């Protein structure tokens, strides 16, 4: 459980990068899928790991190219 607390704390630091509050929730699920997947087949791995409906594959791809994420500049 301690590892997931560290994971959560890292994800919360990303909050300022998202324009829409619900986007952080979506990103948490995506990153969780990346974290626990058992293979390295990209978006397909996330769909399989999170038991998502296949129809969500395209929406997940779109998420990675979304304008809702505002990269922070240093």
N, C-alpha and C positions, 0 to 999 in steps of 0.2 A: 504494500500500500504506500510506503514511503516514496517509492519510485514514481508513482502516479501523482503524488503531491508535488514533486519537483516538475513533472511534466505539466501539470496544471499551472503552476507558477510561471513557467516559461510561456505558455500560451496566453496567459492574462497580459503579459508584457506586450503582446501584439495588438491589444485593443485600440490604441491610437491610430493604427494603420487602416482601420476600416471606417468607411463613411456611413454605412448603415449598421445599426446595432445588431441586427439579426445575422449579419455576415460573420461575426465572430463565432456565433453558435454553429453556423454551417462549417466554418473552417475547423473548429474543434473536432467535429465529426470526421472531416476529411483527414486531418492530421492523425487522429486516433486510428483510422484505417491504415494510413501509411506506417504507423508505429507497430501495429500488431499483425500486419500481413505476413504471410509465410512464403511468398515468392516475390520476384522483382519484375512483374509484368505490367507495371504502371497502373493506369486507371482501372484496368481489368482486375488487378489484385485488390484494389479498394472495394470495388463492387462486390466481389466474391467474399471478402473478409467481413464486410458489414451486412452481408446478405441483402443487398439492395436489389430492387427490381431492375432487370436488364434495360428497361426503357429509360432509366436514370443515367445510363452511361454517357449519353450526349450532354446532359445537363451538367454532369460532373466534369467533363472535358471543358465545357464553357466556363465553369467556375475558375479553372486555372488561368483563363484569359480574361477574367472579369475586370471591368473598370471600377468596380466597387472597392478594390484594394488600392490604397494610396501608399506607394512605397515611401518610406521616410528617408529624407536626404540628410546627410550629416554636414 
